[in-house]
Amino acid sequence: MKERVLALYNHKAVRIIVILILALMAAVSLYRGVTNALHFSQDFQWDAAKALTMGIDPYTESLSPTGALSQGDLKDYYAYYEGIDAPQKMEANQFPSLLMLLYPYTLLAPSAARLAWLVTNLLCTLGIVILLRFTFLKDCDRFLFTSLCLLMVAGTPYRNQLGVGQHTLFSVFFFLLAVYLSEKKYGKIPAALSLFVSFFKYTLTAPLSLYFLYKRKWIEWITSVLLHVLLTGCAAVLLKKSFLDMILSPLKVSSALLSEGGLDFGALFHGSAVSLVLAFLVGILLFVLSLKAKEGCDARLLTILLLWSLIMLYHRTYDFFVLIMAASYFTEDRKTGQVTTAGNIMTGAYILVLYAVFFLLRQFHESAPAMIFTGILYYLFTIAMTVIFCKNCIGKKNHELLGKA
């Protein structure tokens, strides 16, 4: 049976057909994502960044609007969404140091900014593909790598990510760029700057940044954090607020979204304090694993950080396009040629998780039964992968790690 599967996988005609089907699906998905982005991009947070540049506190306007937003480009911004029957209100759930990264876009009118952000996300998509080829998916054969990239674009999460103008593509690109710059020894400062920018989607990239602690890249990690501290101080001066207020205010805004995620703890526990306690405990676990993991577990650790980051904090399912990065765990295993039965089972489970998240949820319109099924599957897979990781990458000698399933 195994030989037949491998023969089918390696058959040239089969590969061509698979690539053509995925390419067609990806093209349709990309077209719809681009169309939606030009029309909507409602999560861009251009309004919050624009308010900040005007000296208006975006957090006050999110929590207790004062009417300060009914002027200039901001007035036109909200009028546009009213006109397409998609009314918006400010939800500045990003820290001020992150909103400042959008400053170049605030120099543009809202319509031009939407287009510029779409182009940015498309370029980041290309950048993600290129950087994955040079980092975590460098051991993929050409067919598998091409299939994974097309699958990412064809999936519902990517299409929705692009369409609503989210920031995960932007952040993941800069995280991978930081990894690449660090690995290629282009200098600590360029890597630190890239990591600093990647924190734009901190609910994803803050856990992923623990990878730098595993690699003992302390200077890059600390510098990236200190830069945000510095910019937060600048925002406090600009808005005439305290530094602490600049930290707590965006958290107050984001707390209102705690129960509105997809498969995360907040959605599971309806935004209760239990979800925050669990997130804290998982964060401690990931921190310890990052420090204890032995050399040779790069892809394995990244996968564990990735899987937990998507559920420990607020995420809608449009962020789950990054799951293709978890393929690095399995391609690293196969590089050694010593794949066990358990490894094959987990590979099958991974494929099932990808299908459920990328397509099944859309097919059933993210109905409660579909979300429950996908959630159970995802949590079981994540826990199993973590157990396997701890068994193979914690407390073992370096030479014993290679070839473990």
C-alpha positions as CSV (number, residue, x, y, z in Angstrom):
1,M,0.0,0.0,0.0
2,K,2.8,2.4,1.0
3,E,4.6,1.7,-2.3
4,R,1.5,2.4,-4.3
5,V,0.9,5.7,-2.6
6,L,4.5,6.8,-3.2
7,A,4.3,5.7,-6.8
8,L,1.2,7.8,-7.2
9,Y,2.8,10.8,-5.5
10,N,5.9,10.6,-7.7
11,H,3.9,10.0,-11.0
12,K,4.5,13.0,-13.3
13,A,1.0,13.1,-14.8
14,V,-0.5,13.1,-11.3
15,R,1.7,15.9,-10.2
16,I,0.8,18.0,-13.2
17,I,-2.9,17.5,-12.6
18,V,-2.6,18.4,-8.9
19,I,-0.7,21.6,-9.7
20,L,-3.2,22.6,-12.4
21,I,-6.1,22.1,-10.1
22,L,-4.5,23.9,-7.2
23,A,-3.4,26.7,-9.5
24,L,-7.0,27.2,-10.8
25,M,-8.3,27.2,-7.3
26,A,-5.6,29.7,-6.2
27,A,-6.4,32.0,-9.1
28,V,-10.1,32.1,-8.3
29,S,-9.4,32.6,-4.6
30,L,-6.9,35.4,-5.3
31,Y,-9.3,37.2,-7.7
32,R,-12.0,37.2,-5.1
33,G,-9.6,38.3,-2.3
34,V,-8.3,41.2,-4.4
35,T,-11.9,42.2,-5.3
36,N,-13.0,42.2,-1.7
37,A,-9.9,44.1,-0.6
38,L,-10.5,46.9,-3.0
39,H,-14.1,47.2,-1.9
40,F,-13.7,46.6,1.9
41,S,-10.3,46.2,3.7
42,Q,-12.2,47.2,6.8
43,D,-9.6,45.7,9.2
44,F,-6.8,47.8,7.9
45,Q,-7.0,50.3,10.9
46,W,-6.2,53.2,8.6
47,D,-8.6,55.3,10.7
48,A,-6.9,54.6,14.0
49,A,-3.5,55.3,12.5
50,K,-4.8,58.5,10.9
51,A,-6.3,59.7,14.2
52,L,-3.0,59.1,16.0
53,T,-1.2,61.3,13.4
54,M,-3.8,64.0,14.0
55,G,-3.2,64.0,17.8
56,I,-6.6,62.3,18.4
57,D,-6.6,59.5,20.9
58,P,-7.8,56.5,18.9
59,Y,-8.4,54.5,22.1
60,T,-10.7,57.1,23.6
61,E,-12.6,57.2,20.3
62,S,-12.9,53.5,20.4
63,L,-14.2,53.2,23.9
64,S,-16.1,56.5,24.4
65,P,-16.4,58.4,21.1
66,T,-16.2,62.2,21.4
67,G,-17.1,63.1,17.8
68,A,-13.6,64.0,17.0
69,L,-13.6,61.7,14.0
70,S,-16.1,63.6,11.9
71,Q,-13.5,65.7,10.1
72,G,-11.3,65.6,6.9
73,D,-10.3,62.2,5.6
74,L,-11.7,60.5,8.6
75,K,-15.1,61.8,7.8
76,D,-14.8,60.5,4.2
77,Y,-13.5,57.2,5.4
78,Y,-16.6,56.5,7.5
79,A,-18.9,57.9,4.9
80,Y,-17.5,55.4,2.3
81,Y,-18.4,52.4,4.5
82,E,-21.8,53.9,5.2
83,G,-22.3,54.2,1.5
84,I,-21.6,50.5,0.9
85,D,-23.8,49.4,3.8
86,A,-20.9,48.3,5.9
87,P,-20.7,50.9,8.7
88,Q,-17.5,51.0,10.7
89,K,-16.6,52.2,14.1
90,M,-13.1,52.7,15.4
91,E,-11.6,49.6,17.1
92,A,-8.0,50.6,17.9
93,N,-6.8,47.4,19.4
94,Q,-3.2,47.8,18.3
95,F,-0.6,49.4,20.5
96,P,0.4,52.9,19.4
97,S,3.9,51.8,18.4
98,L,2.2,49.4,15.9
99,L,-0.2,52.0,14.6
100,M,2.8,54.2,13.9
101,L,4.0,51.6,11.3
102,L,1.0,52.6,9.2
103,Y,2.1,56.3,9.0
104,P,3.0,56.2,5.3
105,Y,-0.5,55.0,4.4
106,T,-2.1,57.8,6.4
107,L,-0.6,60.3,3.9
108,L,-2.9,58.8,1.3
109,A,-6.7,59.3,0.9
110,P,-8.7,56.3,2.2
111,S,-9.3,54.8,-1.3
112,A,-5.7,55.1,-2.3
113,A,-4.6,53.7,1.1
114,R,-6.8,50.6,0.6
115,L,-5.1,50.0,-2.8
116,A,-1.6,50.6,-1.3
117,W,-2.4,48.1,1.5
118,L,-3.6,45.5,-1.0
119,V,-0.4,45.9,-3.0
120,T,1.6,45.6,0.2
121,N,-0.2,42.4,1.2
122,L,0.3,40.9,-2.3
123,L,4.0,41.7,-2.1
124,C,4.2,40.2,1.4
125,T,2.6,37.0,0.0
126,L,5.3,36.7,-2.6
127,G,7.9,37.5,0.1
128,I,6.5,34.8,2.4
129,V,6.7,32.2,-0.4
130,I,10.3,33.2,-1.2
131,L,11.5,33.3,2.4
132,L,9.8,30.0,3.3
133,R,11.8,28.5,0.5
134,F,15.0,29.8,2.1
135,T,14.1,29.0,5.7
136,F,11.7,26.5,7.1
137,L,10.5,24.8,3.9
138,K,13.9,24.6,2.3
139,D,13.9,20.8,2.5
140,C,10.6,20.5,0.6
141,D,10.8,19.0,-2.8
142,R,9.7,21.3,-5.6
143,F,6.3,19.7,-6.1
144,L,5.4,19.7,-2.4
145,F,6.5,23.3,-1.9
146,T,4.6,24.5,-4.9
147,S,1.5,22.6,-3.8
148,L,1.6,24.1,-0.3
149,C,2.0,27.6,-1.6
150,L,-0.9,27.2,-4.0
151,L,-3.0,25.5,-1.3
152,M,-2.4,28.5,1.0
153,V,-3.7,31.0,-1.6
154,A,-6.6,28.7,-2.5
155,G,-7.8,28.3,1.1
156,T,-10.5,30.4,2.6
157,P,-8.3,31.9,5.4
158,Y,-5.9,33.5,2.9
159,R,-8.8,34.9,0.7
160,N,-10.5,36.4,3.8
161,Q,-7.2,37.7,5.2
162,L,-6.6,39.6,1.9
163,G,-10.2,40.7,1.5
164,V,-10.6,42.3,5.0
165,G,-7.2,43.9,4.9
166,Q,-5.8,42.1,7.9
167,H,-2.2,42.5,9.1
168,T,-1.0,38.9,9.4
169,L,0.5,38.6,5.9
170,F,2.5,41.8,6.7
171,S,3.7,40.5,10.1
172,V,4.6,37.0,9.0
173,F,6.6,38.3,6.1
174,F,8.7,40.4,8.5
175,F,9.0,37.6,11.0
176,L,10.4,35.3,8.3
177,L,12.6,38.1,7.1
178,A,14.0,38.4,10.6
179,V,14.7,34.7,10.7
180,Y,16.4,34.8,7.3
181,L,18.6,37.8,8.1
182,S,19.6,36.2,11.4
183,E,20.4,32.9,9.8
184,K,22.4,34.4,7.0
185,K,24.3,36.7,9.5
186,Y,23.4,40.0,7.9
187,G,23.7,41.6,11.2
188,K,21.8,41.8,14.5
189,I,20.2,45.2,13.8
190,P,18.5,44.4,10.5
191,A,17.1,41.2,12.1
192,A,16.0,43.1,15.2
193,L,14.3,45.8,13.0
194,S,12.4,43.1,11.0
195,L,11.3,41.4,14.2
196,F,10.2,44.8,15.6
197,V,7.9,45.3,12.6
198,S,6.6,41.7,12.7
199,F,5.0,42.4,16.1
200,F,2.2,44.2,14.2
201,K,0.2,41.0,14.7
202,Y,1.6,40.4,18.1
203,T,-1.0,37.7,19.0
204,L,0.7,35.5,16.4
205,T,4.3,36.8,16.2
206,A,5.0,37.4,19.9
207,P,4.8,33.6,20.6
208,L,6.7,32.9,17.3
209,S,9.4,35.3,18.4
210,L,10.3,32.8,21.2
211,Y,12.1,31.1,18.3
212,F,14.8,33.7,18.7
213,L,15.3,32.8,22.3
214,Y,15.7,29.2,21.3
215,K,18.4,30.3,18.9
216,R,19.9,32.4,21.6
217,K,19.4,35.6,19.6
218,W,18.9,37.7,22.7
219,I,20.1,41.0,21.3
220,E,17.7,40.8,18.3
221,W,14.7,39.9,20.6
222,I,15.4,42.5,23.3
223,T,16.1,45.3,20.8
224,S,12.9,44.6,18.9
225,V,10.9,44.9,22.2
226,L,12.8,48.1,23.4
227,L,12.0,49.8,20.1
228,H,8.3,49.3,20.8
229,V,8.8,50.7,24.3
230,L,10.5,53.8,22.8
231,L,7.7,54.4,20.3
232,T,5.0,53.9,23.0
233,G,6.7,56.6,25.0
234,C,6.6,58.9,21.9
235,A,2.9,58.2,21.5
236,A,2.3,59.0,25.2
237,V,3.9,62.4,24.6
238,L,2.0,63.1,21.4
239,L,-1.4,62.3,23.0
240,K,-0.5,63.8,26.4
241,K,-1.2,60.5,28.1
242,S,0.7,58.3,30.6
243,F,2.9,55.5,29.3
244,L,0.8,53.0,31.3
245,D,-2.4,54.3,29.6
246,M,-0.8,53.7,26.2
247,I,-0.4,50.0,27.2
248,L,-3.8,49.5,29.0
249,S,-6.0,51.4,26.5
250,P,-5.5,49.1,23.5
251,L,-5.9,46.1,25.8
252,K,-9.3,47.5,26.9
253,V,-10.3,47.8,23.3
254,S,-9.1,44.3,22.3
255,S,-10.7,42.7,25.4
256,A,-14.1,43.4,23.8
257,L,-13.1,41.0,21.0
258,L,-12.0,38.2,23.3
259,S,-15.0,36.0,22.7
260,E,-15.3,36.7,19.0
261,G,-12.4,34.5,17.7
262,G,-12.6,31.3,15.8
263,L,-11.0,28.3,17.6
264,D,-9.1,30.1,20.3
265,F,-9.4,29.9,24.1
266,G,-11.5,33.1,24.2
267,A,-14.1,31.7,21.8
268,L,-14.0,28.4,23.6
269,F,-14.6,29.9,27.1
270,H,-16.8,32.8,25.9
271,G,-14.3,35.5,26.8
272,S,-14.1,34.5,30.5
273,A,-11.0,35.0,32.6
274,V,-10.3,31.2,32.2
275,S,-9.2,31.9,28.7
276,L,-6.6,34.5,29.9
277,V,-5.3,32.1,32.6
278,L,-4.9,29.3,30.0
279,A,-3.2,31.7,27.6
280,F,-0.8,32.7,30.3
281,L,0.0,29.1,31.3
282,V,0.5,28.1,27.6
283,G,2.8,31.2,27.2
284,I,4.9,30.0,30.1
285,L,5.0,26.5,28.6
286,L,6.2,27.8,25.2
287,F,8.8,30.0,26.9
288,V,10.2,27.0,28.8
289,L,10.2,24.8,25.7
290,S,12.0,27.4,23.7
291,L,14.8,27.6,26.3
292,K,15.0,23.8,26.9
293,A,14.7,22.6,23.3
294,K,17.9,21.2,21.9
295,E,19.8,22.0,18.8
296,G,18.3,20.5,15.6
297,C,14.7,21.2,16.6
298,D,14.2,24.4,14.6
299,A,11.2,23.3,12.5
300,R,9.7,21.3,15.3
301,L,9.8,24.2,17.7
302,L,8.4,26.6,15.1
303,T,5.5,24.3,14.5
304,I,4.6,24.0,18.2
305,L,4.8,27.8,18.7
306,L,2.7,28.3,15.6
307,L,0.0,25.8,16.5
308,W,-0.5,27.2,20.0
309,S,-0.3,30.9,19.0
310,L,-3.4,30.5,16.8
311,I,-5.5,29.4,19.8
312,M,-4.0,30.8,22.9
313,L,-5.0,34.4,22.0
314,Y,-7.7,36.0,19.9
315,H,-7.6,34.9,16.2
316,R,-10.3,34.6,13.6
317,T,-9.9,31.8,11.1
318,Y,-8.5,34.1,8.5
319,D,-5.2,33.9,10.3
320,F,-4.9,30.2,9.9
321,F,-3.3,30.4,6.4
322,V,0.0,30.2,8.2
323,L,-0.6,26.6,8.9
324,I,1.3,25.7,5.8
325,M,4.4,26.6,7.7
326,A,3.8,23.6,10.0
327,A,4.7,21.4,7.0
328,S,8.3,22.1,7.9
329,Y,8.0,19.7,10.8
330,F,7.2,16.8,8.5
331,T,9.6,17.7,5.7
332,E,12.4,17.9,8.3
333,D,11.5,14.3,9.4
334,R,11.5,13.0,5.9
335,K,14.9,14.5,5.2
336,T,16.5,11.9,7.4
337,G,14.6,9.0,5.8
338,Q,13.7,7.6,9.2
339,V,9.9,8.2,9.3
340,T,8.0,6.0,11.8
341,T,4.4,4.8,11.7
342,A,3.5,7.4,14.3
343,G,5.1,10.1,12.0
344,N,2.9,9.0,9.1
345,I,-0.2,9.1,11.3
346,M,0.6,12.7,12.4
347,T,1.3,13.6,8.7
348,G,-2.2,12.3,7.9
349,A,-3.7,14.2,10.8
350,Y,-2.0,17.4,9.6
351,I,-3.5,17.0,6.1
352,L,-6.9,16.6,7.7
353,V,-6.4,19.7,9.8
354,L,-5.5,21.7,6.7
355,Y,-8.5,20.5,4.9
356,A,-10.9,21.3,7.7
357,V,-9.5,24.8,8.3
358,F,-8.9,25.7,4.7
359,F,-12.1,24.3,3.1
360,L,-14.5,22.5,5.4
361,L,-15.4,25.5,7.5
362,R,-16.2,27.5,4.4
363,Q,-18.3,24.6,3.0
364,F,-20.5,24.6,6.1
365,H,-20.4,28.4,6.5
366,E,-18.5,28.1,9.8
367,S,-21.6,26.6,11.4
368,A,-21.4,25.5,15.0
369,P,-21.0,21.7,14.2
370,A,-18.2,22.5,11.7
371,M,-16.4,24.7,14.2
372,I,-16.8,22.1,16.9
373,F,-15.5,19.3,14.7
374,T,-12.5,21.5,13.4
375,G,-11.8,22.7,17.0
376,I,-11.6,19.2,18.4
377,L,-9.4,18.0,15.6
378,Y,-7.1,21.0,15.9
379,Y,-6.8,20.8,19.7
380,L,-6.1,17.1,19.6
381,F,-3.5,17.5,16.9
382,T,-1.8,20.4,18.7
383,I,-1.6,18.5,22.0
384,A,-0.3,15.3,20.3
385,M,2.3,17.3,18.5
386,T,3.4,19.0,21.7
387,V,3.8,15.7,23.5
388,I,5.8,14.3,20.6
389,F,8.0,17.4,20.6
390,C,8.6,17.1,24.3
391,K,9.6,13.5,23.9
392,N,12.0,14.1,21.1
393,C,13.4,17.5,21.6
394,I,13.6,18.0,25.4
395,G,16.2,16.3,27.5
396,K,17.8,14.5,24.5
397,K,21.4,14.8,23.2
398,N,21.7,16.6,20.0
399,H,22.7,13.6,17.9
400,E,19.6,11.7,19.1
401,L,17.2,14.3,17.8
402,L,17.9,13.8,14.1
403,G,15.6,11.3,12.5
404,K,13.0,11.3,15.3
405,A,9.3,11.2,14.2
